[in-house]
Amino acid sequence: MKKALLLAALWGPAQLASAQLMQPKLAFTRADTLRGGQPAARTCYDIKYYHLDVRLDPAKQSVSGSNLFRFAATQDFTRLQFDLFANLAVDKVLYHRQSVPFKREANAVFVTFPQAIKKGAQDEFTVQYSGQPTVAKKAPWDGGLVFAKDAQGAPWVASACQGVGASIWWPTKDQQADEVDSMLISISVPTGLQDVSNGRLRRVTDLKDGYTRFDWAVRNPINNYDVALNVGHFAHFSDVYQGEKGPLTLDYWVLPANLAKAKTHFAANVKPMLKSMEHWFGPYPFYEDGYKLVDAPHLGMEHQSAVAYGNKYLNGYLGADRSGSGWGATWDFIIIHESGHEWFGNNITSQDIADMWVHEGFTCYSEALFVESQFGKPAGQAYVHGQRQNIRNEAPILGPYGVNKEGSGDMYDKGSNLLNMVRTVVNDDEKWRQMLRGLSKTFYHQTVTGDQVIAYLSKESGRDLSKIFAQYLQFSTLPILEIRFSKTQPPTCRWQASVPGFDLPVRVRTKGGEYRFLTPTTKWDILALPGATLENVEVDTFNYYIGVLVE
């Protein structure tokens, strides 16, 4: 007789089928491959520096301007690819001040140079462009520019383009594997408005034609979707955080009507967030560019050194606790989550968005670590456990590579629970903290594959974690710990899992006793738990997101 069928997930569809939940077959096009792939026309050049110079007309919802590409050739070539959405016109491509031919295919543009550019050469070209960029309908979940008005009717414009790509509004090498090393962002807006972009404000220039240009210098590597414009009437105030690498400048750009509450609300959230993140992940990765929060006409985005904020100065997620634990209602979700991306997403960037779990899993987990920093470990564990109510288990977290397609939204909360299980297996909180800090140091300002992150965690933990990550990333279903009792034989256990040889160590105890680690495999073996019976065996389903079958 079965004693119990326990699921760590208490919400959503049934979890117990051990086979992978098959995704519908997706038909990818040549355009998808051009956008997500790494053909020679992309890998032939390593982007070093951009100067993006854009003139914004809020009334016409249009842009015009140029982007300078400065690069190093990684091989001999005469042809390269950059990206710009087809609804925006490439007006001219200039190489050594001369126009050169280009050909568009979907949202990719191929430039042909008059002679071969040799491997190792440092060179540059400039793209001039214009048009009306895509207008985001529901930012930040779809991509484009947001054209809004503030309460006084003044233009309020922002970019939000993660996933769809930065080429939705400016010409760029639009993929995450090759981040530009540094950048100058020049945004010209009607005089009276301001622009806030990434990095530090270097110059404000009256162009004498009804426009003013704002030049922002980014000294650190930056991924494409983080490059931001934020245009409106802003009030500015600042502060300094004494962090691990010294004084970190904090700059806040908010609508004037929000100034008083912003001063109080940001003070309550930002410095505690930075203290927690630096404790767990190491120094803020962009001291040279500073930290900013900017009022945005959408919910928020992790734009590097210029985090977009739109949570209406409420605690929780628009006033609600996503975890249902009670612990998420006491701090501003957008400030903590989007700022957490400065470490995972901005400092460490996945080369392919199929591996977006590296961004979202770690950042979602950073919320629980923030709760732990503020209220203690039991509160943090309750928070991460509560995140399970958002998991659907309908499709794998890992997306298909090379086609600019991310995986399931479970990369957030399921990814967080996966990392918390790894912490439980490590069973040494200080070692775990040093592993997290080591990630930030080892992959500082780098683009990575998911496999690199898993290999690092495996090496530092002293345990091969690849099968554990494979189960939770590549398959939608949960592994099931089966425990079987017999009147004539010792009790046995095994994992029922989609990954052959799945080997997650798990905590088990007899009721009222101390937990001990067992190391089941996918083959039946003796349950090494003295005194265990059908009635008193208990599996840790609070810290483990698994199914349990006891019979």
ZAMAR-911458 format. One line per 4 residues: number of its first residue (from 1); their letters; for each residue x, y, z of C-alpha. Coordinates in Angstrom, 1 decimal, m for minus. Last residue first. Layout:
% ZAMAR-911458
NUM) a) X Y Z | ...;
% end
This chain:
% ZAMAR-911458
551) evlv) 5.3 2.7 m0.8 | 7.0 6.1 m0.7 | 6.9 8.3 m3.8 | 8.6 11.7 m3.6;
547) giyy) 8.7 14.4 m6.2 | 11.4 17.0 m6.2 | 12.2 20.7 m5.4 | 14.5 20.1 m2.5;
543) nftd) 14.9 22.6 0.4 | 11.3 22.1 1.7 | 10.9 18.6 0.3 | 13.4 17.1 2.8;
539) vevn) 12.3 13.5 2.8 | 10.7 11.9 5.9 | 10.5 8.2 6.8 | 8.3 7.5 9.9;
535) elta) 5.3 5.5 8.6 | 6.9 3.3 5.9 | 9.7 2.6 8.3 | 13.3 3.8 8.7;
531) gpla) 15.1 2.6 11.7 | 18.6 2.9 10.2 | 18.6 5.0 7.0 | 20.8 3.6 4.3;
527) lidw) 18.0 2.8 1.9 | 19.5 m0.1 0.0 | 19.8 0.4 m3.8 | 17.6 0.5 m6.8;
523) kttp) 19.2 2.0 m9.9 | 18.6 5.7 m10.9 | 21.1 6.8 m8.3 | 20.6 7.4 m4.6;
519) tlfr) 23.2 9.4 m2.6 | 21.7 9.8 0.9 | 22.5 12.8 3.1 | 21.4 12.7 6.7;
515) yegg) 18.6 14.7 8.4 | 18.4 14.5 12.2 | 15.6 12.7 13.9 | 12.0 13.7 14.7;
511) ktrv) 10.5 11.5 12.0 | 13.2 9.3 10.4 | 15.5 11.3 8.1 | 16.3 12.1 4.5;
507) rvpl) 18.4 14.7 2.8 | 19.2 14.2 m0.9 | 22.3 13.8 m3.0 | 21.3 14.3 m6.6;
503) dfgp) 22.7 11.5 m8.8 | 20.9 11.2 m12.1 | 22.6 8.2 m13.9 | 20.5 8.6 m17.0;
499) vsaq) 18.7 12.0 m17.1 | 14.9 11.7 m17.3 | 14.6 10.8 m13.7 | 13.2 8.2 m11.3;
495) wrct) 15.7 8.2 m8.5 | 16.2 5.1 m6.4 | 15.4 3.7 m3.0 | 15.4 0.4 m1.1;
491) ppqt) 14.0 m0.9 2.3 | 15.6 m4.1 3.5 | 13.7 m7.3 2.4 | 11.0 m9.5 3.8;
487) ksfr) 8.2 m7.2 4.8 | 9.1 m4.8 2.0 | 9.5 m1.0 1.9 | 10.1 1.1 m1.3;
483) ieli) 11.4 4.6 m1.5 | 11.1 6.4 m4.9 | 12.7 9.9 m5.2 | 11.0 11.5 m8.2;
479) plts) 12.9 13.8 m10.6 | 10.8 16.8 m11.7 | 9.5 17.2 m15.3 | 10.4 20.0 m17.7;
475) fqly) 13.6 18.5 m19.0 | 16.8 20.2 m20.2 | 17.4 22.6 m17.3 | 16.3 20.7 m14.3;
471) qafi) 17.6 17.3 m15.3 | 20.7 18.6 m17.0 | 21.6 20.7 m13.9 | 21.6 17.6 m11.7;
467) ksld) 23.5 15.6 m14.3 | 26.2 18.2 m14.6 | 26.8 18.6 m10.9 | 30.0 16.7 m10.7;
463) rgse) 31.1 17.2 m7.1 | 34.0 19.0 m5.5 | 31.9 22.1 m5.0 | 34.4 24.4 m6.7;
459) ksly) 34.9 22.1 m9.7 | 31.2 21.4 m10.1 | 30.3 25.1 m9.8 | 32.8 26.0 m12.4;
455) aivq) 31.7 23.3 m14.8 | 28.1 24.4 m14.4 | 29.0 28.0 m15.2 | 31.1 26.9 m18.2;
451) dgtv) 28.2 24.7 m19.5 | 25.8 27.6 m19.4 | 28.1 29.4 m21.9 | 29.8 32.6 m21.0;
447) tqhy) 30.3 36.2 m21.9 | 32.9 38.0 m19.7 | 33.1 41.2 m17.6 | 34.3 39.1 m14.6;
443) ftks) 33.9 35.4 m15.3 | 36.3 34.2 m12.6 | 35.5 37.1 m10.2 | 31.8 37.0 m10.4;
439) lgrl) 31.8 33.2 m10.2 | 34.2 33.3 m7.3 | 31.8 35.4 m5.3 | 29.1 32.7 m5.8;
435) mqrw) 31.6 29.9 m4.9 | 32.7 32.0 m1.9 | 29.1 32.2 m0.7 | 28.7 28.4 m1.1;
431) kedd) 31.9 27.8 0.9 | 30.5 30.0 3.6 | 27.2 28.2 3.6 | 28.6 24.7 3.8;
427) nvvt) 26.2 21.9 2.9 | 27.3 21.8 m0.8 | 24.1 19.7 m1.4 | 21.9 22.4 0.2;
423) rvmn) 23.6 25.1 m1.9 | 22.9 23.0 m5.0 | 19.3 22.8 m3.9 | 19.2 26.6 m3.6;
419) llns) 20.5 26.9 m7.1 | 17.8 24.6 m8.5 | 15.2 26.6 m6.5 | 16.3 29.8 m8.2;
415) gkdy) 16.3 28.2 m11.6 | 12.8 27.0 m10.9 | 11.8 30.6 m10.0 | 13.4 32.4 m13.0;
411) mdgs) 14.3 29.9 m15.7 | 10.7 28.7 m15.4 | 10.0 31.3 m18.0 | 10.8 28.5 m20.5;
407) gekn) 13.6 28.7 m23.0 | 15.1 31.5 m24.9 | 15.2 31.7 m28.7 | 17.8 33.7 m30.6;
403) vgyp) 18.2 30.9 m33.3 | 21.7 29.6 m32.5 | 20.9 27.4 m29.5 | 17.5 26.0 m28.6;
399) glip) 16.2 27.1 m25.2 | 17.0 25.6 m21.7 | 14.3 26.0 m19.1 | 12.4 23.0 m20.5;
395) aenr) 8.6 23.2 m21.0 | 5.4 23.0 m19.0 | 6.9 22.9 m15.5 | 4.7 25.8 m14.4;
391) inqr) 6.7 27.4 m11.6 | 5.2 30.6 m10.0 | 4.1 28.8 m6.8 | 7.6 27.6 m6.4;
387) qghv) 8.8 31.0 m5.4 | 7.5 30.2 m1.9 | 10.4 27.8 m1.3 | 12.8 30.6 m2.2;
383) yaqg) 11.1 32.9 0.3 | 11.0 30.4 3.1 | 14.7 29.7 2.6 | 15.4 33.4 2.9;
379) apkg) 13.3 33.7 6.0 | 15.0 30.7 7.6 | 18.4 32.3 6.7 | 18.0 35.6 8.4;
375) fqse) 15.9 38.7 8.0 | 17.8 41.2 6.0 | 20.7 39.2 4.5 | 18.4 36.2 4.1;
371) vfla) 15.8 38.3 2.2 | 18.7 39.5 0.0 | 19.7 35.9 m0.6 | 16.2 35.1 m1.5;
367) esyc) 16.1 37.9 m4.1 | 19.5 36.8 m5.4 | 17.9 33.5 m6.4 | 15.8 35.4 m9.0;
363) tfge) 19.1 36.9 m10.2 | 20.9 33.6 m10.3 | 18.1 31.9 m12.3 | 17.4 34.9 m14.5;
359) hvwm) 20.9 35.6 m16.0 | 22.3 32.1 m16.1 | 18.9 30.8 m17.0 | 19.3 32.9 m20.1;
355) daid) 21.2 30.0 m21.6 | 19.2 29.9 m24.8 | 19.9 33.6 m24.9 | 23.3 32.7 m26.4;
351) qsti) 26.6 34.0 m25.1 | 25.3 34.4 m21.6 | 26.4 37.5 m19.8 | 28.3 37.7 m16.5;
347) nngf) 28.8 41.4 m15.5 | 25.5 42.4 m17.1 | 23.3 39.3 m17.0 | 24.2 38.1 m13.5;
343) wehg) 26.1 40.7 m11.4 | 24.3 43.9 m12.6 | 21.3 41.6 m12.8 | 20.8 41.9 m9.1;
339) sehi) 19.9 45.5 m9.7 | 16.9 44.4 m11.7 | 15.8 42.1 m8.9 | 16.5 44.3 m5.9;
335) iifd) 15.1 47.6 m7.3 | 12.2 45.8 m9.1 | 11.1 43.9 m6.0 | 10.9 46.8 m3.6;
331) wtag) 11.2 45.5 m0.1 | 8.9 44.4 2.7 | 6.3 42.4 0.8 | 8.6 39.6 m0.4;
327) wgsg) 8.9 38.1 3.0 | 5.2 37.3 3.3 | 5.8 33.8 1.8 | 3.5 34.3 m1.2;
323) srda) 6.6 34.4 m3.3 | 5.5 37.1 m5.7 | 4.6 39.4 m2.8 | 2.3 42.1 m4.2;
319) glyg) 2.6 45.9 m4.2 | 3.7 46.3 m7.8 | 6.1 43.4 m7.1 | 6.8 43.9 m3.4;
315) nlyk) 7.2 47.3 m1.9 | 5.8 50.2 m3.8 | 7.5 53.3 m5.3 | 5.4 52.9 m8.6;
311) ngya) 7.5 49.8 m9.7 | 8.8 51.6 m12.8 | 12.6 51.7 m12.5 | 15.1 51.4 m15.3;
307) vasq) 18.6 50.5 m14.0 | 21.2 52.8 m15.4 | 24.6 51.3 m14.6 | 23.7 48.4 m16.9;
303) hemg) 20.1 48.4 m18.1 | 18.5 45.8 m15.8 | 14.9 46.6 m16.8 | 11.8 48.0 m15.2;
299) lhpa) 8.0 48.2 m15.0 | 7.5 50.6 m17.9 | 7.4 54.4 m18.3 | 10.8 54.6 m16.6;
295) dvlk) 12.2 56.5 m13.6 | 16.0 56.1 m13.6 | 18.1 54.3 m11.0 | 21.9 54.8 m11.4;
291) ygde) 25.0 53.0 m10.3 | 28.5 54.2 m11.2 | 30.4 53.8 m14.5 | 33.9 53.1 m13.0;
287) yfpy) 32.4 51.1 m10.1 | 30.8 48.7 m12.6 | 31.0 45.2 m11.2 | 29.6 45.9 m7.7;
283) pgfw) 32.1 44.0 m5.5 | 31.5 40.3 m4.7 | 28.5 38.0 m5.2 | 27.1 37.3 m1.7;
279) hems) 28.4 40.2 0.4 | 28.4 42.6 m2.6 | 24.8 41.7 m3.3 | 23.7 42.1 0.3;
275) klmp) 25.4 45.5 0.9 | 24.2 46.7 m2.5 | 20.6 45.8 m1.7 | 20.8 47.4 1.8;
271) kvna) 22.2 50.6 0.1 | 19.4 50.6 m2.5 | 16.2 49.8 m0.6 | 15.4 52.2 2.2;
267) afht) 17.3 55.1 0.6 | 15.5 54.6 m2.7 | 12.1 54.9 m1.0 | 12.8 58.0 1.0;
263) kaka) 14.5 60.0 m1.7 | 12.1 58.6 m4.3 | 9.1 59.8 m2.2 | 10.2 63.4 m2.3;
259) lnap) 11.3 63.4 m6.0 | 8.3 61.6 m7.6 | 6.6 64.7 m8.9 | 9.9 65.8 m10.4;
255) lvwy) 10.2 62.7 m12.5 | 13.2 60.7 m11.3 | 16.9 60.5 m12.1 | 18.9 59.0 m9.2;
251) dltl) 22.6 58.8 m9.0 | 24.6 56.5 m6.7 | 28.4 56.9 m6.8 | 30.4 54.0 m5.4;
247) pgke) 33.1 54.9 m2.9 | 35.6 52.1 m2.2 | 36.0 48.8 m3.9 | 34.1 46.8 m1.2;
243) gqyv) 31.4 49.5 m1.0 | 31.0 52.9 0.7 | 27.9 54.0 m1.1 | 27.6 57.6 m2.2;
239) dsfh) 24.5 59.7 m2.8 | 22.8 61.6 m5.6 | 19.8 63.6 m6.7 | 18.4 64.5 m10.1;
235) afhg) 15.0 65.7 m11.2 | 14.0 64.5 m14.7 | 12.0 65.9 m17.6 | 12.0 63.2 m20.2;
231) vnla) 14.2 60.8 m22.2 | 15.7 57.5 m21.0 | 18.0 55.9 m23.6 | 19.5 52.6 m23.0;
227) vdyn) 22.3 50.2 m23.9 | 21.5 47.1 m21.9 | 20.2 45.1 m24.9 | 23.6 45.3 m26.5;
223) nipn) 25.8 44.0 m23.8 | 28.3 46.3 m22.0 | 32.0 46.2 m21.5 | 33.1 48.9 m19.0;
219) rvaw) 34.0 52.5 m19.6 | 30.6 53.7 m20.7 | 30.6 57.4 m21.6 | 27.4 59.4 m21.9;
215) dfrt) 27.1 62.4 m24.2 | 23.8 64.4 m24.0 | 22.9 66.5 m27.0 | 20.5 69.4 m27.0;
211) ygdk) 18.1 70.2 m29.8 | 16.2 73.3 m30.9 | 18.8 74.1 m33.6 | 21.5 75.6 m31.5;
207) ldtv) 23.1 72.2 m30.7 | 23.2 73.0 m27.0 | 25.8 70.5 m25.7 | 25.7 68.5 m22.5;
203) rrlr) 29.0 66.6 m21.8 | 30.5 63.7 m20.0 | 27.5 62.1 m18.3 | 28.7 58.8 m16.8;
199) gnsv) 27.8 55.2 m17.8 | 24.5 54.2 m19.3 | 21.9 56.7 m20.6 | 19.9 59.5 m19.1;
195) dqlg) 18.5 62.0 m21.7 | 17.0 65.3 m20.8 | 14.2 67.4 m22.2 | 14.2 71.2 m22.4;
191) tpvs) 15.8 71.3 m25.8 | 14.4 68.6 m28.1 | 16.6 65.5 m27.8 | 20.1 64.5 m28.9;
187) isil) 21.5 61.2 m27.6 | 25.2 60.5 m27.7 | 26.3 57.2 m26.2 | 30.1 56.6 m26.1;
183) msdv) 31.1 53.0 m25.7 | 33.5 50.6 m24.2 | 34.6 47.0 m24.6 | 31.7 45.9 m26.9;
179) edaq) 30.3 42.6 m26.0 | 30.8 39.6 m28.3 | 28.7 36.6 m27.4 | 25.5 38.6 m26.7;
175) qdkt) 24.3 39.1 m30.3 | 23.3 42.2 m32.2 | 26.4 43.6 m33.9 | 24.8 47.0 m33.9;
171) pwwi) 22.5 49.4 m35.8 | 20.0 51.1 m33.4 | 16.3 50.7 m32.5 | 15.2 47.1 m33.0;
167) sagv) 18.9 46.3 m33.4 | 19.0 46.2 m29.6 | 17.5 42.7 m29.6 | 14.2 40.9 m29.4;
163) gqca) 15.3 39.2 m26.2 | 15.9 42.4 m24.2 | 14.7 45.5 m26.0 | 13.4 48.2 m23.6;
159) savw) 14.1 51.8 m24.6 | 12.6 54.8 m22.9 | 10.6 57.9 m23.7 | 8.7 60.4 m21.6;
155) pagq) 7.4 63.4 m23.6 | 5.8 66.1 m21.5 | 2.0 66.0 m20.7 | 2.4 67.2 m17.1;
151) adka) 1.7 63.7 m15.7 | 4.4 62.3 m17.9 | 3.8 61.3 m21.4 | 4.7 58.0 m23.2;
147) fvlg) 6.7 56.7 m26.1 | 8.2 53.3 m25.2 | 10.9 52.2 m27.7 | 11.1 48.6 m28.8;
143) gdwp) 10.8 45.1 m27.4 | 8.1 43.1 m25.8 | 8.0 42.0 m22.2 | 9.5 45.3 m21.0;
139) akka) 7.4 46.8 m22.3 | 3.9 46.0 m23.4 | 3.2 47.6 m26.8 | 6.8 48.5 m27.6;
135) vtpq) 7.0 50.9 m30.6 | 9.2 49.6 m33.3 | 11.6 52.2 m34.6 | 10.6 54.9 m37.0;
131) gsyq) 13.3 55.8 m39.5 | 16.9 56.7 m39.9 | 20.4 55.2 m40.4 | 24.1 56.1 m40.9;
127) vtfe) 26.4 53.2 m40.3 | 30.1 54.0 m39.7 | 33.2 51.8 m40.3 | 36.2 50.9 m38.3;
123) dqag) 39.6 49.1 m38.3 | 42.2 47.4 m36.2 | 43.9 44.7 m38.2 | 44.7 41.4 m36.5;
119) kkia) 43.5 39.3 m39.4 | 43.6 41.3 m42.6 | 40.8 43.3 m44.0 | 40.4 42.3 m47.7;
115) qpft) 39.8 45.1 m50.1 | 36.8 47.2 m51.2 | 34.7 46.1 m48.2 | 31.3 44.4 m48.6;
111) vfva) 28.8 45.0 m45.8 | 26.0 42.6 m45.0 | 22.9 43.8 m43.2 | 20.7 41.5 m41.0;
107) naer) 17.0 42.2 m40.2 | 15.7 40.3 m43.2 | 18.6 40.2 m45.7 | 20.0 43.6 m46.5;
103) kfpv) 22.9 44.2 m48.8 | 25.7 46.7 m48.4 | 28.0 48.6 m50.8 | 30.7 51.0 m49.5;
99) sqrh) 30.4 54.8 m49.2 | 33.8 56.4 m48.6 | 35.0 58.2 m45.5 | 37.5 55.4 m44.7;
95) ylvk) 34.5 53.1 m44.7 | 31.0 54.7 m44.6 | 27.8 52.8 m44.7 | 24.8 54.8 m45.9;
91) dval) 21.1 55.3 m45.3 | 20.3 52.0 m43.6 | 16.6 52.4 m43.2 | 14.7 51.2 m40.1;
87) nafl) 11.7 48.9 m40.7 | 14.1 46.1 m41.6 | 15.5 45.9 m38.1 | 19.2 46.6 m37.9;
83) dfql) 22.0 44.1 m37.6 | 25.7 43.9 m38.6 | 27.3 41.3 m40.8 | 30.7 41.2 m42.4;
79) rtfd) 32.3 40.9 m45.8 | 35.9 41.2 m47.1 | 37.6 38.9 m44.6 | 41.0 37.8 m43.1;
75) qtaa) 40.5 36.5 m39.6 | 39.9 37.9 m36.1 | 39.7 41.5 m37.3 | 39.7 44.0 m34.5;
71) frfl) 36.8 46.5 m34.3 | 35.6 50.0 m34.2 | 31.9 50.4 m35.3 | 30.6 54.0 m35.4;
67) nsgs) 26.9 54.3 m35.1 | 24.8 56.9 m36.8 | 21.8 59.2 m36.6 | 18.1 59.3 m37.1;
63) vsqk) 15.2 58.4 m34.8 | 11.4 58.7 m35.1 | 8.4 58.8 m32.9 | 7.2 61.8 m34.9;
59) apdl) 6.6 63.9 m31.7 | 9.4 62.2 m29.8 | 12.0 63.1 m32.4 | 15.2 61.4 m31.2;
55) rvdl) 18.7 62.2 m32.7 | 21.1 59.3 m32.2 | 24.9 59.1 m32.0 | 26.2 55.7 m31.0;
51) hyyk) 29.9 55.7 m30.8 | 30.9 52.0 m30.4 | 34.1 50.4 m29.4 | 35.9 47.0 m29.5;
47) idyc) 33.8 44.7 m31.6 | 35.7 41.5 m32.5 | 35.4 40.8 m36.3 | 35.3 37.6 m38.3;
43) traa) 32.9 36.0 m35.9 | 29.9 37.8 m37.4 | 30.3 37.2 m41.1 | 31.8 33.8 m40.2;
39) pqgg) 28.5 32.6 m38.9 | 27.5 32.8 m35.2 | 23.8 32.3 m35.1 | 20.9 34.0 m33.3;
35) rltd) 19.8 36.8 m35.7 | 20.9 35.2 m39.0 | 19.6 31.9 m37.8 | 16.2 33.3 m37.0;
31) artf) 16.1 35.1 m40.3 | 16.8 31.8 m42.1 | 13.7 30.5 m40.4 | 13.1 28.3 m37.4;
27) alkp) 10.1 25.9 m37.3 | 9.4 24.9 m33.8 | 8.4 21.3 m32.9 | 6.0 21.5 m30.1;
23) qmlq) 7.9 21.0 m26.8 | 8.0 17.5 m25.4 | 7.6 17.0 m21.7 | 10.6 14.9 m21.0;
19) asal) 9.9 11.5 m19.6 | 9.5 11.0 m15.9 | 5.8 11.8 m15.7 | 5.2 12.9 m12.1;
15) qapg) 4.7 16.7 m12.2 | 1.0 17.3 m12.4 | 0.1 20.7 m13.5 | 0.4 23.8 m11.4;
11) wlaa) 0.7 24.3 m7.7 | 2.0 22.3 m4.7 | 5.5 21.7 m6.1 | 7.6 19.7 m3.6;
7) llla) 5.3 16.8 m4.4 | 4.5 14.0 m2.0 | 2.9 10.7 m2.9 | 2.4 9.0 0.4;
3) kkm) 2.0 5.6 2.2 | 1.3 3.4 m0.8 | 0.0 0.0 0.0;
% end
